Amino acid sequence: MSSHIDNRKLVIAREEEENDRMKTFIFKGEGHTLGNALRNLILKNPDVIFCGYTIPHPSENKLHLRIETREMSAVDVLREGLEQLKSLSDHILQTFETAVADYKSNQMEQ
């Protein structure tokens, strides 16, 4: 007897019809922080018709992100959005660390 445990953090919801330009992605263990950030970045893509997210139920630790596009595949749009979010997060972290180092340096001079 084997039990299958799904440890994937991201799955694509089953759709009634197979269309690469319309997908719902399910992120396990994620919430509004990732959902809102990704939605805002993805909506800046001119090929995106719709992008929205829901948290189906507070007791479920899942985020459903829906993407609909004109030409690009929804997977490519998601990948691009995730890469932009990573780049933005790296920039924010670097800016913060520089500001902390500058502050500490100024404190030692006084």
N, C-alpha and C positions, 0 to 999 in steps of 0.2 A: 504494500500500500504506500504510494508516494503522494505527498502533499505538495502542491505547487504554490510557492510563495512568490508573489510579484513584488520585487524590490525596485522596480523602475520608478524614477522620480517624475518621468514625463511619458504620457501615453497619448495617442490620438484616438478620440472617441469614434466609435463606429457611426458612419453616416448612411442614410438611406440610399444615396447614390454616390458613386465614387467621383469626386471632383477635386482636382488638385488645388483649385483656387478658393475653396471653401472648406475650412477645417476647424474643429474644436479640439484644442489641446488641453489635457488635464495634467496639472502639476500637483503632485502629492507633496504635502508638507509646506505648502506656500499659501500666502494670503494676500491681503490688500496691498502690502508694501511692494511686492513684485508685480502684482496685477496692474496697479495704477501706473507704476513707472514704465512697464512694458507697453501698456495701452497708449500712453502719451507719446512714446518714441515711435511706435509702429504707425500711429495715425499721421505722423509727419511724412510718411512715404506716400508720394503722389499716386502710386498704383493701388493703394488700399481704399476700398469702398467702405468697409466696416471693420471696426475692431472694438470689442467690448469684453468684459470679464464679469464673472459671477462667482460668489462663494455659495455653493448650493445649500449648505446647511451649516450653522455654527459648530455643530458637533463633528462634522466631517472636516478634516484638515486637507481640503482640496480647493484648487483654483481652476475654474474652467475659462479658458481664453479662446474667443471666437475671432477668426480672421477671414475676411472675404476680400478678394483682389480682382483686378481687371485682367492682368496678363501673367504676373509672376505667380509661382506656386506659393501657397500659404506657408509651407515649410521653409522656403527660402526667405520669406518676409520675417518669419519668426526668428530664424537664424541671424538675419541682419539686425533685428531689434535686440537680440541678446548680445551680439557683438558690440552694438552701440552702447548698451547699458553697461557692459563690462568696461569699455573705454571711458565712459563718463564716471563710473565708480573709481577707476584707477586715477583719473585726473583729480577727483575730489579728495581721495586719500593722499595723493602727493601734495596737493595744495595745503591740506590740513597739517601734514607732517612738517612741511616747510614753515608754516606759521607757528607751530609749536616750537620748532628749533629756533626760529627768530626770537620768539618770546623768551625762551630760556637764555639765549645769548644776551638779550637786553637786560634780563634780570641779573645776570652775573656781572655785567658792566656797572651796574648801579651800586 
